[in-house]
Amino acid sequence: MDEERALYIVRAGEAGAIERVLRDYSDKHRATFKFESTDEDKRKKLCEGIFKVLIKDIPTACQVSCLEVLRILSRDKKVLVPVTTKENMQILLRLAKLNELDDSLEKVSEFPVIVESLKCLCNIVFNSQMAQQLSLELNLAAKLCNLLRKCKDRKFINDIKCFDLRLLFLLSLLHTDIRSQLRYELQGLPLLTQVLESAFSIKWTDEYESAIDHNGPPLSPQETDCAIEALKALFNVTVDSWKVHKESDSHQFRVMAAVLRHCLLIVGPTEDKTEELHSNAVNLLSNVPVSCLDVLICPLTHEETAQEATTLDELPSNKTAEKETVLKNNTMVYNGMNMEAIHVLLSFMEKRIDKGSSYREGLTPVLSLLTECSRAHRNIRKFLKDQVLPPLRDVTNRPEVGSTVRNKLVRLMTHVDLGVKQIAAEFLFVLCKERVDSLLKYTGYGNAAGLLAARGLLAGGRGDNWYSEDEDTDTEEYKNAKPNINLITGHLEEPMPNPIDEMTEEQKEYEAMKLVNMLDKLSRRADVKDLHQDGG
């Protein structure tokens, strides 16, 4: 009934009436995502009617109402089949200011039309294979990049940027050819990185260092959404870029990694939004060549170095391990390096472990990232070893029992999901410099058996990668307990009493004769079995 009334007015009414009836339809169906099949033909005709209205010279308010209804109807894949034509796509491109002839975005009154047009294109491209093919033919990716450049440093049009980026993400997700076009022809890597810089309002203090204001306000909801969409689009653009071929590529990836470091050190408007932002940053960091991840840590400034020295002097002299890592003015410092970003990644990993579900999607990316960082960068590995596997003191409990990061990771080594189990074990193995004896000290043989069997290291030894030869230092507590540690379980066990010590001489003689008789019976059975085999 709603479609019939709307269709009647769209076909015969004037702009004011069309705006009112479509606004009513939009308000009523704003949250509708499933449609009755009985009204399918009416919805198709209503879509066709709306496109006919959009080609006319109508007021902006009427255009917005038309596009809002079209966005709602485009959620139904069946409706899009007859209306997804080149002509209709070009209508939406024109309204979204995606034609090369539109040089600027000066009329603020047109912004709602641009945003709604981009929303419609997102739905149509996502739900229609024909629209996806037409996007290639119309060179939609290049037009979207051009619109992004028009939006550069214009914070008051964040909605336009956000849906422009979402459409770029969808296109690059659905078409591998567009990924290559974005990366090389359209210079998507520096363009999208600049979008992130703008969203984060980054101020560079060095080539790959940005100023971090720990007391600054959180990102606004619009800035956060815009950044998330840019991160997702960048992930698609860089998904096959594990190997750097040119020096210019290396520089660009380092710039992007520095931007992502900044991203990890800021927060969004809510805790959930911050986690979503950091999750997408982690995914993108996984695509950065590992040689370029050195920018995640940076040397301290002269002022920070002086502060670190003061903090170290304040620590008791017997706290040798703790003196390696200090926290001063919200800055995590290790060995003269700022480790804030790595500490955020470690905290993010622990939160994902604590969730207790969706480990493959939510946990393995950050675990893989930390593993590769540790394997390639010595300072990162040593810092993570200090945080995850500090010198052992209390070994009365099994390695998997407890609430420390080490305990949680050891529990994952026997997880039912093979991928999760492997990457958790690999991370701990790398922190131990791929030395079997060091791994067993922290995990026990039982928990590590799966990894060692897969690596052919059940008999001991070390992995294939080379690490520095600095030695682990055992605490006095561990040295004293070591002779009584069960190598299988990895924890201290009190010596079991010898049952023979409590027996009388008669009991000992009785047990000895009992054992002799049992051995005699076994011997006789073996002889009988041999006779039967010879007779056969």
Residue pairs with C-beta under 8 A, 6 or more apart in sequence:
2 25
2 28
2 29
3 39
3 42
3 43
3 46
4 42
5 21
6 21
6 22
6 25
6 46
6 69
7 42
7 45
7 46
7 49
9 17
9 18
9 21
9 22
10 18
10 21
10 22
10 46
10 49
10 50
10 52
10 53
11 49
13 21
15 58
15 59
15 62
16 62
18 53
18 58
18 62
18 65
18 66
19 59
19 61
19 62
19 65
22 50
22 62
22 65
22 66
22 68
22 69
23 65
23 68
25 69
25 72
26 65
26 68
26 69
26 72
29 72
30 72
32 72
32 75
33 75
35 43
35 75
35 76
35 79
40 76
40 78
40 79
43 73
43 76
43 79
44 79
44 82
44 83
46 69
46 73
47 70
47 73
47 74
47 79
47 80
47 82
47 83
48 82
48 83
50 66
50 69
50 70
51 70
51 83
51 88
51 91
53 62
53 66
54 63
54 66
54 67
54 91
54 95
55 91
58 66
60 109
60 110
60 112
60 113
63 95
63 113
63 116
64 112
64 113
64 116
67 95
67 113
67 116
67 117
67 119
67 120
68 116
70 120
71 116
71 119
71 120
71 123
73 79
74 80
74 120
74 123
74 124
74 127
75 123
75 127
76 127
77 127
77 128
80 124
80 127
80 128
80 130
80 131
81 128
81 130
84 124
84 128
84 130
84 131
84 134
86 134
86 137
86 138
89 121
89 124
89 131
89 134
89 135
89 138
90 138
92 117
92 120
92 121
92 124
93 99
93 117
93 121
93 138
93 140
93 143
95 113
95 114
95 117
96 114
96 117
96 118
96 121
96 147
97 105
97 110
97 114
97 147
97 150
98 140
98 143
98 144
98 146
98 147
99 143
100 143
100 146
104 150
105 111
105 114
105 150
105 151
105 154
105 157
105 160
108 156
111 157
111 159
111 160
114 160
115 159
115 160
115 163
118 160
118 163
118 164
118 166
118 167
119 163
121 140
121 167
122 163
122 166
122 167
122 170
124 131
125 131
125 132
125 135
125 140
125 167
125 170
125 171
125 174
126 170
126 174
132 171
132 174
132 175
135 141
135 171
135 175
136 175
136 177
136 178
140 167
140 171
141 168
141 171
141 172
141 178
141 181
141 182
141 186
142 181
142 185
142 186
144 164
144 167
144 168
144 171
145 168
145 182
145 186
145 187
145 188
145 191
147 160
147 164
148 161
148 164
148 165
148 168
148 191
148 195
149 191
151 157
151 160
151 161
151 164
152 194
152 198
153 198
155 198
155 223
158 222
158 223
158 225
158 226
159 222
161 195
161 226
162 222
162 225
162 226
162 229
165 192
165 195
165 226
165 229
165 230
165 232
165 233
166 229
168 182
168 188
168 233
169 229
169 232
169 233
169 236
171 178
172 178
172 179
172 182
172 233
172 236
172 237
173 236
179 236
179 237
179 239
179 240
182 188
182 233
182 236
182 237
183 189
183 237
183 238
183 241
188 233
188 234
188 237
189 234
189 237
189 238
189 252
189 256
190 252
190 255
192 230
192 233
192 234
192 237
193 234
193 252
193 255
193 256
193 259
195 226
195 230
196 202
196 227
196 230
196 231
196 234
196 256
196 259
196 263
197 259
199 219
199 223
199 224
199 226
199 227
199 230
200 219
200 223
200 227
200 259
200 262
200 263
200 266
202 210
202 211
202 259
202 262
203 210
203 211
204 210
204 211
205 211
206 298
208 254
208 255
208 257
208 258
208 295
208 298
209 258
209 295
209 298
210 258
210 259
210 261
210 262
212 262
212 265
212 266
212 340
214 265
214 329
214 330
216 266
218 266
218 267
218 268
218 269
218 274
219 227
219 266
219 267
219 268
219 269
219 277
220 269
221 268
221 269
221 273
224 268
224 269
224 273
224 277
227 263
227 277
228 276
228 277
228 280
231 263
231 277
231 280
231 281
231 283
231 284
232 280
234 256
234 284
235 280
235 283
235 284
235 287
238 253
238 256
238 284
238 287
238 288
239 287
241 249
241 253
241 287
241 288
241 289
242 287
242 289
243 289
244 250
244 253
244 289
244 291
244 292
250 289
250 291
250 292
253 288
253 289
253 292
254 292
254 295
256 284
256 288
257 285
257 288
257 292
257 293
257 295
257 296
258 295
260 281
260 284
260 285
260 288
260 296
261 295
261 296
261 341
263 277
263 278
263 281
264 278
264 281
264 340
264 341
264 344
264 345
265 340
265 341
265 344
267 274
268 274
268 276
268 277
275 348
275 351
278 344
278 348
279 348
279 362
282 345
282 348
282 365
282 366
282 369
283 365
285 293
285 296
285 369
286 365
286 368
286 369
290 372
290 373
290 375
290 376
291 376
293 372
293 373
293 376
293 377
294 377
296 341
296 342
296 373
296 380
297 337
297 338
297 339
297 341
297 342
297 377
297 379
297 380
298 337
298 338
299 336
299 337
299 338
300 308
300 333
300 336
300 337
300 338
304 328
304 329
304 331
304 333
304 338
305 336
307 328
307 329
308 326
308 328
308 333
308 336
310 328
311 326
311 327
311 328
311 333
312 323
312 326
315 322
315 323
315 326
320 473
321 386
321 390
321 391
324 334
324 335
324 382
324 386
325 332
325 333
325 334
325 339
325 383
325 386
325 387
326 333
327 333
330 340
331 338
331 340
332 338
332 339
332 340
332 342
332 343
333 339
334 379
334 382
334 383
334 386
335 379
335 382
335 383
337 379
337 383
339 380
339 383
342 370
342 373
342 380
342 383
342 384
343 387
345 366
345 369
345 370
346 370
346 384
346 387
346 388
346 405
348 366
349 363
349 366
349 367
349 370
349 405
350 405
350 408
352 359
352 362
352 363
352 366
353 359
353 363
353 408
353 409
353 412
354 408
355 362
359 412
359 415
359 417
359 420
360 417
360 419
360 420
363 420
364 419
364 420
364 423
367 423
367 424
367 427
368 423
370 384
370 427
371 423
371 426
371 427
371 430
373 380
373 381
374 380
374 381
374 384
374 385
374 427
374 430
374 431
375 381
375 430
375 465
378 467
378 468
381 430
381 431
381 433
381 467
384 431
385 431
385 432
387 405
388 405
388 406
388 409
388 428
388 431
389 406
389 428
389 431
389 432
389 442
391 472
391 473
391 474
391 475
391 478
392 441
392 442
392 474
392 475
392 477
392 478
393 475
393 477
393 478
394 477
395 477
395 478
395 481
395 485
395 490
395 491
395 492
396 491
396 492
397 491
398 444
398 489
398 490
398 491
399 406
399 407
399 410
399 442
399 443
399 444
399 447
399 490
399 491
400 407
400 410
400 411
400 413
400 414
400 447
401 407
406 442
409 424
409 427
409 428
410 428
410 442
410 443
410 444
410 447
412 420
412 421
412 424
412 425
413 421
413 424
413 425
413 428
413 443
413 447
413 448
413 450
413 451
414 421
414 447
414 450
415 421
415 424
421 450
422 450
422 451
422 454
425 448
425 450
425 451
426 451
428 439
428 442
428 443
429 439
429 451
429 463
430 465
432 438
432 439
432 442
433 462
433 467
433 468
434 462
434 463
434 464
434 465
434 467
435 462
435 463
436 448
436 452
436 457
436 460
436 461
436 462
437 460
438 472
439 448
439 451
440 448
440 487
440 490
441 490
442 490
443 490
444 486
444 487
444 488
444 489
444 490
444 491
445 487
445 488
445 490
446 488
446 489
446 490
447 490
449 458
451 457
452 458
455 463
457 463
474 482
481 492
484 492
484 493
484 494
484 495
485 491
485 492
485 493
486 492
486 493
500 508
503 511
